[in-house]
């Protein structure tokens, strides 16, 4: 098994996009990624609603199909290739597939146009619809344990079609997530550049930018211990994020003495657990020979991702402070 496989992840997991306003201590007249600033036009509001609907659909997905394909290839395919009757057989849960497609189609039907996202969302929904037809038939077969009757013949006959359809969904899913992430990065950078030096808004956007930059490198920190350069870049982004958090807290308290502890704590938790990961990697805990169980690595990795998503969630709450 490759070392990278010790942490089974999708590469994008739970999507975290800064899309709404943060603390009440922040100036609501300054637009942030996806934020409806005071006096925003109707077109702006329409775009925000559609963008948020796409983000909800992406979070509903959260790499479901990539994980399903990996699991199928690791566990189901070997059983199908063996010349033995099947004892177990699973496909992708039907309700989850339908729910994701429905959310995508509902978001796409909303008023307004987002050229960066609309085509990718349509392609993703279309790929899911095509896969759904294959998956639904095999789901009935799996749930009723039809494979016990035909010794897995139906599963083997439709295996190539199933895998091909699922792989198309995975490819469309990856493009859709990439488009959302690219757009969010652009909006965050624009918010940072637009905000005045020393302002709450500038440090807020900077906090998100540096955090996102760190999270792009975190998988390598856990799975490629020999990649010292990436680990150092990860640590540098965390340090810069910490500086943004300190400056942001200072700026918020200048307007609101009690500060914004909910966001401050969630941001510092990302930094703290990220720094623990760096220390663990440097100490050799992530090496294959270290004896650290893979489920422990997965747990620590997932917690760090959840920390970052919670920080974004808190930033997105208009009344979190």
BALOBA-1460 file (C-alpha; in Angstrom, 3 decimals):
// residues 321
<rec num="1" residu="x" x="0.000" y="0.000" z="0.000"/>
<rec num="2" residu="x" x="1.286" y="3.444" z="-0.876"/>
<rec num="3" residu="x" x="1.975" y="5.721" z="2.066"/>
<rec num="4" residu="x" x="-0.528" y="8.224" z="0.712"/>
<rec num="5" residu="x" x="-3.267" y="5.618" z="1.062"/>
<rec num="6" residu="x" x="-2.837" y="5.585" z="4.836"/>
<rec num="7" residu="x" x="-5.062" y="8.644" z="4.939"/>
<rec num="8" residu="x" x="-8.105" y="7.986" z="2.783"/>
<rec num="9" residu="x" x="-9.368" y="11.364" z="1.648"/>
<rec num="10" residu="x" x="-11.076" y="12.821" z="-1.376"/>
<rec num="11" residu="x" x="-8.859" y="15.853" z="-1.836"/>
<rec num="12" residu="x" x="-11.635" y="18.339" z="-1.188"/>
<rec num="13" residu="x" x="-13.700" y="16.795" z="1.598"/>
<rec num="14" residu="x" x="-16.032" y="19.336" z="3.167"/>
<rec num="15" residu="x" x="-15.958" y="22.488" z="1.100"/>
<rec num="16" residu="x" x="-15.338" y="25.634" z="3.129"/>
<rec num="17" residu="x" x="-16.155" y="28.870" z="1.349"/>
<rec num="18" residu="x" x="-16.317" y="32.262" z="3.008"/>
<rec num="19" residu="x" x="-19.626" y="33.516" z="1.694"/>
<rec num="20" residu="x" x="-21.400" y="35.627" z="4.312"/>
<rec num="21" residu="x" x="-20.675" y="38.348" z="6.850"/>
<rec num="22" residu="x" x="-18.645" y="37.772" z="9.986"/>
<rec num="23" residu="x" x="-18.882" y="39.432" z="13.394"/>
<rec num="24" residu="x" x="-21.106" y="42.372" z="14.128"/>
<rec num="25" residu="x" x="-17.933" y="44.266" z="14.975"/>
<rec num="26" residu="x" x="-17.019" y="44.190" z="11.296"/>
<rec num="27" residu="x" x="-18.040" y="46.921" z="8.884"/>
<rec num="28" residu="x" x="-21.004" y="45.533" z="6.941"/>
<rec num="29" residu="x" x="-20.517" y="48.131" z="4.234"/>
<rec num="30" residu="x" x="-17.391" y="46.351" z="3.035"/>
<rec num="31" residu="x" x="-18.093" y="43.444" z="0.708"/>
<rec num="32" residu="x" x="-16.495" y="40.100" z="1.460"/>
<rec num="33" residu="x" x="-16.608" y="36.951" z="-0.688"/>
<rec num="34" residu="x" x="-20.266" y="36.307" z="-1.417"/>
<rec num="35" residu="x" x="-21.384" y="39.005" z="1.045"/>
<rec num="36" residu="x" x="-24.329" y="41.240" z="0.339"/>
<rec num="37" residu="x" x="-22.952" y="44.637" z="1.343"/>
<rec num="38" residu="x" x="-25.366" y="47.340" z="2.465"/>
<rec num="39" residu="x" x="-27.076" y="48.774" z="-0.588"/>
<rec num="40" residu="x" x="-26.086" y="45.897" z="-2.876"/>
<rec num="41" residu="x" x="-27.979" y="45.721" z="-6.144"/>
<rec num="42" residu="x" x="-30.683" y="43.179" z="-6.845"/>
<rec num="43" residu="x" x="-28.295" y="41.491" z="-9.296"/>
<rec num="44" residu="x" x="-25.721" y="41.099" z="-6.532"/>
<rec num="45" residu="x" x="-28.309" y="39.530" z="-4.241"/>
<rec num="46" residu="x" x="-29.388" y="37.152" z="-7.007"/>
<rec num="47" residu="x" x="-25.809" y="36.041" z="-7.642"/>
<rec num="48" residu="x" x="-25.226" y="35.524" z="-3.922"/>
<rec num="49" residu="x" x="-28.345" y="33.360" z="-3.605"/>
<rec num="50" residu="x" x="-27.329" y="31.200" z="-6.548"/>
<rec num="51" residu="x" x="-23.721" y="30.934" z="-5.430"/>
<rec num="52" residu="x" x="-24.771" y="29.892" z="-1.925"/>
<rec num="53" residu="x" x="-27.119" y="27.266" z="-3.407"/>
<rec num="54" residu="x" x="-24.213" y="25.806" z="-5.382"/>
<rec num="55" residu="x" x="-22.074" y="25.766" z="-2.234"/>
<rec num="56" residu="x" x="-24.816" y="23.921" z="-0.342"/>
<rec num="57" residu="x" x="-24.947" y="21.356" z="-3.159"/>
<rec num="58" residu="x" x="-21.166" y="20.979" z="-3.025"/>
<rec num="59" residu="x" x="-21.211" y="20.497" z="0.731"/>
<rec num="60" residu="x" x="-23.971" y="17.918" z="0.307"/>
<rec num="61" residu="x" x="-21.659" y="16.048" z="-2.041"/>
<rec num="62" residu="x" x="-18.404" y="16.533" z="-0.105"/>
<rec num="63" residu="x" x="-16.522" y="14.092" z="-2.309"/>
<rec num="64" residu="x" x="-19.133" y="11.352" z="-1.959"/>
<rec num="65" residu="x" x="-18.586" y="9.994" z="-5.456"/>
<rec num="66" residu="x" x="-14.797" y="9.959" z="-5.337"/>
<rec num="67" residu="x" x="-14.939" y="8.124" z="-2.036"/>
<rec num="68" residu="x" x="-17.547" y="5.736" z="-3.452"/>
<rec num="69" residu="x" x="-15.361" y="4.968" z="-6.468"/>
<rec num="70" residu="x" x="-12.296" y="4.380" z="-4.303"/>
<rec num="71" residu="x" x="-14.241" y="2.111" z="-1.946"/>
<rec num="72" residu="x" x="-15.805" y="0.190" z="-4.833"/>
<rec num="73" residu="x" x="-12.446" y="-0.399" z="-6.502"/>
<rec num="74" residu="x" x="-10.806" y="-1.407" z="-3.217"/>
<rec num="75" residu="x" x="-13.498" y="-3.731" z="-1.896"/>
<rec num="76" residu="x" x="-16.087" y="-4.672" z="-4.532"/>
<rec num="77" residu="x" x="-14.003" y="-4.996" z="-7.696"/>
<rec num="78" residu="x" x="-11.637" y="-7.625" z="-6.225"/>
<rec num="79" residu="x" x="-14.646" y="-9.764" z="-5.264"/>
<rec num="80" residu="x" x="-16.137" y="-9.423" z="-8.746"/>
<rec num="81" residu="x" x="-12.888" y="-10.459" z="-10.409"/>
<rec num="82" residu="x" x="-12.638" y="-13.558" z="-8.265"/>
<rec num="83" residu="x" x="-14.274" y="-16.722" z="-9.544"/>
<rec num="84" residu="x" x="-16.426" y="-17.177" z="-6.459"/>
<rec num="85" residu="x" x="-20.081" y="-16.448" z="-5.571"/>
<rec num="86" residu="x" x="-20.634" y="-13.007" z="-4.065"/>
<rec num="87" residu="x" x="-21.438" y="-12.813" z="-0.365"/>
<rec num="88" residu="x" x="-21.760" y="-9.020" z="-0.156"/>
<rec num="89" residu="x" x="-22.346" y="-6.273" z="-2.713"/>
<rec num="90" residu="x" x="-22.932" y="-2.511" z="-2.359"/>
<rec num="91" residu="x" x="-23.415" y="0.505" z="-4.603"/>
<rec num="92" residu="x" x="-23.882" y="4.217" z="-3.848"/>
<rec num="93" residu="x" x="-26.876" y="5.032" z="-1.588"/>
<rec num="94" residu="x" x="-29.735" y="6.011" z="-3.898"/>
<rec num="95" residu="x" x="-31.171" y="8.775" z="-1.704"/>
<rec num="96" residu="x" x="-27.825" y="10.577" z="-1.454"/>
<rec num="97" residu="x" x="-27.318" y="10.500" z="-5.214"/>
<rec num="98" residu="x" x="-30.785" y="11.879" z="-5.890"/>
<rec num="99" residu="x" x="-30.447" y="14.566" z="-3.218"/>
<rec num="100" residu="x" x="-27.197" y="15.908" z="-4.681"/>
<rec num="101" residu="x" x="-28.580" y="15.954" z="-8.232"/>
<rec num="102" residu="x" x="-31.741" y="17.716" z="-7.053"/>
<rec num="103" residu="x" x="-29.776" y="20.384" z="-5.197"/>
<rec num="104" residu="x" x="-27.622" y="21.027" z="-8.252"/>
<rec num="105" residu="x" x="-30.607" y="21.282" z="-10.562"/>
<rec num="106" residu="x" x="-32.468" y="23.535" z="-8.129"/>
<rec num="107" residu="x" x="-29.457" y="25.827" z="-7.800"/>
<rec num="108" residu="x" x="-28.965" y="25.938" z="-11.556"/>
<rec num="109" residu="x" x="-32.609" y="26.891" z="-12.091"/>
<rec num="110" residu="x" x="-32.349" y="29.945" z="-9.837"/>
<rec num="111" residu="x" x="-32.471" y="33.378" z="-11.423"/>
<rec num="112" residu="x" x="-29.203" y="34.871" z="-12.568"/>
<rec num="113" residu="x" x="-26.052" y="33.651" z="-14.238"/>
<rec num="114" residu="x" x="-22.638" y="32.688" z="-12.815"/>
<rec num="115" residu="x" x="-20.479" y="31.831" z="-15.845"/>
<rec num="116" residu="x" x="-17.734" y="30.410" z="-13.627"/>
<rec num="117" residu="x" x="-20.080" y="27.832" z="-12.097"/>
<rec num="118" residu="x" x="-23.172" y="27.257" z="-14.242"/>
<rec num="119" residu="x" x="-21.633" y="25.028" z="-16.974"/>
<rec num="120" residu="x" x="-19.726" y="22.880" z="-14.462"/>
<rec num="121" residu="x" x="-22.857" y="22.473" z="-12.342"/>
<rec num="122" residu="x" x="-24.896" y="21.393" z="-15.385"/>
<rec num="123" residu="x" x="-22.236" y="18.872" z="-16.395"/>
<rec num="124" residu="x" x="-22.081" y="17.524" z="-12.844"/>
<rec num="125" residu="x" x="-25.877" y="17.152" z="-12.602"/>
<rec num="126" residu="x" x="-26.010" y="15.500" z="-16.038"/>
<rec num="127" residu="x" x="-23.294" y="13.003" z="-15.096"/>
<rec num="128" residu="x" x="-25.138" y="12.163" z="-11.885"/>
<rec num="129" residu="x" x="-28.402" y="11.640" z="-13.777"/>
<rec num="130" residu="x" x="-26.706" y="9.188" z="-16.156"/>
<rec num="131" residu="x" x="-25.075" y="7.335" z="-13.256"/>
<rec num="132" residu="x" x="-28.335" y="7.321" z="-11.325"/>
<rec num="133" residu="x" x="-30.005" y="5.095" z="-13.899"/>
<rec num="134" residu="x" x="-27.245" y="2.493" z="-13.579"/>
<rec num="135" residu="x" x="-26.922" y="2.800" z="-9.819"/>
<rec num="136" residu="x" x="-30.659" y="2.518" z="-9.105"/>
<rec num="137" residu="x" x="-31.004" y="-0.833" z="-10.858"/>
<rec num="138" residu="x" x="-27.991" y="-2.249" z="-9.069"/>
<rec num="139" residu="x" x="-29.183" y="-0.791" z="-5.749"/>
<rec num="140" residu="x" x="-32.320" y="-2.925" z="-5.906"/>
<rec num="141" residu="x" x="-30.146" y="-5.918" z="-6.746"/>
<rec num="142" residu="x" x="-27.834" y="-5.167" z="-3.814"/>
<rec num="143" residu="x" x="-30.584" y="-4.469" z="-1.268"/>
<rec num="144" residu="x" x="-32.579" y="-7.576" z="-2.176"/>
<rec num="145" residu="x" x="-29.372" y="-9.644" z="-2.202"/>
<rec num="146" residu="x" x="-30.026" y="-10.770" z="-5.742"/>
<rec num="147" residu="x" x="-26.351" y="-11.681" z="-5.925"/>
<rec num="148" residu="x" x="-27.094" y="-14.661" z="-3.683"/>
<rec num="149" residu="x" x="-29.440" y="-16.003" z="-6.359"/>
<rec num="150" residu="x" x="-27.328" y="-15.445" z="-9.479"/>
<rec num="151" residu="x" x="-23.941" y="-15.752" z="-7.730"/>
<rec num="152" residu="x" x="-23.074" y="-12.193" z="-8.749"/>
<rec num="153" residu="x" x="-23.722" y="-12.532" z="-12.479"/>
<rec num="154" residu="x" x="-25.652" y="-9.255" z="-12.814"/>
<rec num="155" residu="x" x="-23.006" y="-7.342" z="-10.840"/>
<rec num="156" residu="x" x="-20.238" y="-8.707" z="-13.056"/>
<rec num="157" residu="x" x="-22.151" y="-8.013" z="-16.272"/>
<rec num="158" residu="x" x="-22.848" y="-4.379" z="-15.363"/>
<rec num="159" residu="x" x="-19.589" y="-3.695" z="-13.543"/>
<rec num="160" residu="x" x="-17.815" y="-1.924" z="-16.431"/>
<rec num="161" residu="x" x="-20.824" y="0.313" z="-17.144"/>
<rec num="162" residu="x" x="-21.187" y="1.130" z="-13.428"/>
<rec num="163" residu="x" x="-17.525" y="2.061" z="-12.995"/>
<rec num="164" residu="x" x="-17.440" y="4.135" z="-16.194"/>
<rec num="165" residu="x" x="-20.563" y="6.082" z="-15.206"/>
<rec num="166" residu="x" x="-19.281" y="6.661" z="-11.678"/>
<rec num="167" residu="x" x="-15.891" y="7.800" z="-12.968"/>
<rec num="168" residu="x" x="-17.611" y="10.420" z="-15.171"/>
<rec num="169" residu="x" x="-19.399" y="11.715" z="-12.088"/>
<rec num="170" residu="x" x="-16.110" y="11.890" z="-10.190"/>
<rec num="171" residu="x" x="-14.486" y="13.862" z="-13.004"/>
<rec num="172" residu="x" x="-17.439" y="16.285" z="-13.176"/>
<rec num="173" residu="x" x="-17.468" y="16.574" z="-9.386"/>
<rec num="174" residu="x" x="-13.769" y="17.477" z="-9.359"/>
<rec num="175" residu="x" x="-14.261" y="20.203" z="-11.984"/>
<rec num="176" residu="x" x="-17.254" y="21.639" z="-10.101"/>
<rec num="177" residu="x" x="-15.351" y="21.796" z="-6.815"/>
<rec num="178" residu="x" x="-12.357" y="23.349" z="-8.550"/>
<rec num="179" residu="x" x="-14.521" y="26.053" z="-10.128"/>
<rec num="180" residu="x" x="-16.083" y="26.928" z="-6.771"/>
<rec num="181" residu="x" x="-12.696" y="27.015" z="-5.069"/>
<rec num="182" residu="x" x="-11.154" y="29.155" z="-7.827"/>
<rec num="183" residu="x" x="-14.025" y="31.624" z="-7.738"/>
<rec num="184" residu="x" x="-13.910" y="31.862" z="-3.957"/>
<rec num="185" residu="x" x="-10.148" y="32.464" z="-4.062"/>
<rec num="186" residu="x" x="-10.660" y="35.280" z="-6.570"/>
<rec num="187" residu="x" x="-13.416" y="36.910" z="-4.513"/>
<rec num="188" residu="x" x="-11.383" y="36.633" z="-1.320"/>
<rec num="189" residu="x" x="-8.332" y="38.182" z="-2.997"/>
<rec num="190" residu="x" x="-10.479" y="40.998" z="-4.375"/>
<rec num="191" residu="x" x="-11.980" y="41.631" z="-0.930"/>
<rec num="192" residu="x" x="-8.491" y="41.737" z="0.574"/>
<rec num="193" residu="x" x="-7.173" y="44.130" z="-2.069"/>
<rec num="194" residu="x" x="-10.238" y="46.366" z="-1.809"/>
<rec num="195" residu="x" x="-10.265" y="46.652" z="1.994"/>
<rec num="196" residu="x" x="-8.325" y="49.530" z="3.609"/>
<rec num="197" residu="x" x="-4.979" y="48.797" z="5.242"/>
<rec num="198" residu="x" x="-5.415" y="47.899" z="8.915"/>
<rec num="199" residu="x" x="-9.161" y="47.278" z="8.606"/>
<rec num="200" residu="x" x="-11.127" y="44.389" z="10.086"/>
<rec num="201" residu="x" x="-12.214" y="43.400" z="6.578"/>
<rec num="202" residu="x" x="-8.664" y="43.192" z="5.276"/>
<rec num="203" residu="x" x="-7.487" y="40.971" z="8.116"/>
<rec num="204" residu="x" x="-10.614" y="38.806" z="7.832"/>
<rec num="205" residu="x" x="-9.965" y="38.169" z="4.143"/>
<rec num="206" residu="x" x="-6.276" y="37.605" z="4.879"/>
<rec num="207" residu="x" x="-7.136" y="35.069" z="7.549"/>
<rec num="208" residu="x" x="-9.226" y="33.110" z="5.059"/>
<rec num="209" residu="x" x="-6.607" y="33.348" z="2.287"/>
<rec num="210" residu="x" x="-3.745" y="32.111" z="4.429"/>
<rec num="211" residu="x" x="-5.908" y="29.390" z="5.959"/>
<rec num="212" residu="x" x="-6.964" y="28.149" z="2.531"/>
<rec num="213" residu="x" x="-3.359" y="28.187" z="1.347"/>
<rec num="214" residu="x" x="-2.408" y="26.020" z="4.332"/>
<rec num="215" residu="x" x="-5.283" y="23.595" z="3.780"/>
<rec num="216" residu="x" x="-4.178" y="23.017" z="0.190"/>
<rec num="217" residu="x" x="-0.927" y="21.586" z="1.580"/>
<rec num="218" residu="x" x="-2.213" y="19.685" z="4.597"/>
<rec num="219" residu="x" x="-2.730" y="16.337" z="2.831"/>
<rec num="220" residu="x" x="0.924" y="16.249" z="1.797"/>
<rec num="221" residu="x" x="1.991" y="17.019" z="5.380"/>
<rec num="222" residu="x" x="0.181" y="13.887" z="6.557"/>
<rec num="223" residu="x" x="0.968" y="11.547" z="3.675"/>
<rec num="224" residu="x" x="4.372" y="12.604" z="2.343"/>
<rec num="225" residu="x" x="6.619" y="13.043" z="5.412"/>
<rec num="226" residu="x" x="9.732" y="13.335" z="3.235"/>
<rec num="227" residu="x" x="8.372" y="16.479" z="1.536"/>
<rec num="228" residu="x" x="10.004" y="18.963" z="3.900"/>
<rec num="229" residu="x" x="9.449" y="21.931" z="1.568"/>
<rec num="230" residu="x" x="5.660" y="21.514" z="1.613"/>
<rec num="231" residu="x" x="5.667" y="21.083" z="5.372"/>
<rec num="232" residu="x" x="7.637" y="24.297" z="5.758"/>
<rec num="233" residu="x" x="5.256" y="26.117" z="3.389"/>
<rec num="234" residu="x" x="2.326" y="24.796" z="5.418"/>
<rec num="235" residu="x" x="3.904" y="26.053" z="8.644"/>
<rec num="236" residu="x" x="4.628" y="29.450" z="7.051"/>
<rec num="237" residu="x" x="1.005" y="29.837" z="5.976"/>
<rec num="238" residu="x" x="-0.124" y="28.971" z="9.503"/>
<rec num="239" residu="x" x="2.241" y="31.605" z="10.935"/>
<rec num="240" residu="x" x="0.920" y="34.221" z="8.523"/>
<rec num="241" residu="x" x="-2.644" y="33.202" z="9.342"/>
<rec num="242" residu="x" x="-1.847" y="33.601" z="13.049"/>
<rec num="243" residu="x" x="-0.608" y="37.133" z="12.367"/>
<rec num="244" residu="x" x="-3.832" y="37.935" z="10.518"/>
<rec num="245" residu="x" x="-5.907" y="36.583" z="13.414"/>
<rec num="246" residu="x" x="-4.002" y="38.708" z="15.935"/>
<rec num="247" residu="x" x="-4.384" y="41.846" z="13.846"/>
<rec num="248" residu="x" x="-8.037" y="41.070" z="13.110"/>
<rec num="249" residu="x" x="-8.751" y="40.610" z="16.845"/>
<rec num="250" residu="x" x="-7.025" y="43.907" z="17.613"/>
<rec num="251" residu="x" x="-9.035" y="45.727" z="14.944"/>
<rec num="252" residu="x" x="-12.332" y="44.202" z="16.099"/>
<rec num="253" residu="x" x="-11.668" y="45.121" z="19.728"/>
<rec num="254" residu="x" x="-10.950" y="48.707" z="18.719"/>
<rec num="255" residu="x" x="-14.631" y="48.928" z="17.727"/>
<rec num="256" residu="x" x="-16.016" y="46.305" z="20.080"/>
<rec num="257" residu="x" x="-13.974" y="45.812" z="23.300"/>
<rec num="258" residu="x" x="-15.331" y="42.332" z="23.998"/>
<rec num="259" residu="x" x="-13.999" y="41.169" z="20.646"/>
<rec num="260" residu="x" x="-15.320" y="38.154" z="18.752"/>
<rec num="261" residu="x" x="-14.240" y="35.076" z="20.742"/>
<rec num="262" residu="x" x="-16.191" y="32.569" z="18.630"/>
<rec num="263" residu="x" x="-14.249" y="33.346" z="15.476"/>
<rec num="264" residu="x" x="-10.992" y="33.961" z="17.320"/>
<rec num="265" residu="x" x="-11.165" y="30.564" z="19.036"/>
<rec num="266" residu="x" x="-12.123" y="28.651" z="15.891"/>
<rec num="267" residu="x" x="-9.299" y="30.285" z="13.912"/>
<rec num="268" residu="x" x="-6.746" y="29.578" z="16.629"/>
<rec num="269" residu="x" x="-7.888" y="25.944" z="16.781"/>
<rec num="270" residu="x" x="-7.020" y="25.549" z="13.085"/>
<rec num="271" residu="x" x="-3.590" y="27.045" z="13.703"/>
<rec num="272" residu="x" x="-2.964" y="25.003" z="16.859"/>
<rec num="273" residu="x" x="-3.884" y="21.647" z="15.316"/>
<rec num="274" residu="x" x="-1.984" y="22.534" z="12.152"/>
<rec num="275" residu="x" x="1.132" y="23.232" z="14.201"/>
<rec num="276" residu="x" x="0.647" y="19.934" z="16.050"/>
<rec num="277" residu="x" x="0.580" y="18.176" z="12.671"/>
<rec num="278" residu="x" x="3.842" y="19.858" z="11.691"/>
<rec num="279" residu="x" x="5.428" y="18.754" z="14.959"/>
<rec num="280" residu="x" x="4.153" y="15.190" z="14.483"/>
<rec num="281" residu="x" x="5.494" y="15.059" z="10.923"/>
<rec num="282" residu="x" x="8.889" y="16.340" z="12.047"/>
<rec num="283" residu="x" x="8.969" y="13.758" z="14.845"/>
<rec num="284" residu="x" x="8.301" y="10.935" z="12.365"/>
<rec num="285" residu="x" x="4.770" y="10.042" z="13.565"/>
<rec num="286" residu="x" x="3.475" y="10.088" z="10.001"/>
<rec num="287" residu="x" x="6.127" y="7.724" z="8.655"/>
<rec num="288" residu="x" x="4.898" y="4.293" z="7.584"/>
<rec num="289" residu="x" x="7.444" y="2.661" z="9.905"/>
<rec num="290" residu="x" x="6.314" y="4.700" z="12.922"/>
<rec num="291" residu="x" x="3.534" y="2.274" z="13.771"/>
<rec num="292" residu="x" x="0.924" y="5.022" z="13.994"/>
<rec num="293" residu="x" x="-2.385" y="3.369" z="12.997"/>
<rec num="294" residu="x" x="-3.889" y="4.674" z="9.775"/>
<rec num="295" residu="x" x="-7.208" y="5.397" z="11.502"/>
<rec num="296" residu="x" x="-5.405" y="7.736" z="13.906"/>
<rec num="297" residu="x" x="-3.876" y="9.650" z="10.994"/>
<rec num="298" residu="x" x="-7.277" y="9.815" z="9.297"/>
<rec num="299" residu="x" x="-8.869" y="11.081" z="12.501"/>
<rec num="300" residu="x" x="-6.286" y="13.813" z="13.019"/>
<rec num="301" residu="x" x="-6.510" y="14.843" z="9.371"/>
<rec num="302" residu="x" x="-10.319" y="14.950" z="9.478"/>
<rec num="303" residu="x" x="-10.343" y="16.971" z="12.697"/>
<rec num="304" residu="x" x="-8.091" y="19.599" z="11.112"/>
<rec num="305" residu="x" x="-10.361" y="19.822" z="8.073"/>
<rec num="306" residu="x" x="-13.389" y="20.110" z="10.359"/>
<rec num="307" residu="x" x="-11.650" y="22.852" z="12.353"/>
<rec num="308" residu="x" x="-11.187" y="24.882" z="9.185"/>
<rec num="309" residu="x" x="-14.750" y="24.303" z="8.024"/>
<rec num="310" residu="x" x="-16.046" y="25.395" z="11.436"/>
<rec num="311" residu="x" x="-13.959" y="28.569" z="11.236"/>
<rec num="312" residu="x" x="-15.509" y="29.377" z="7.863"/>
<rec num="313" residu="x" x="-18.952" y="28.521" z="9.234"/>
<rec num="314" residu="x" x="-18.442" y="30.948" z="12.118"/>
<rec num="315" residu="x" x="-17.201" y="33.643" z="9.762"/>
<rec num="316" residu="x" x="-20.340" y="33.140" z="7.694"/>
<rec num="317" residu="x" x="-22.703" y="33.746" z="10.614"/>
<rec num="318" residu="x" x="-23.905" y="37.393" z="10.667"/>
<rec num="319" residu="x" x="-24.660" y="37.253" z="14.392"/>
<rec num="320" residu="x" x="-21.944" y="34.935" z="15.692"/>
<rec num="321" residu="x" x="-20.585" y="37.648" z="18.025"/>
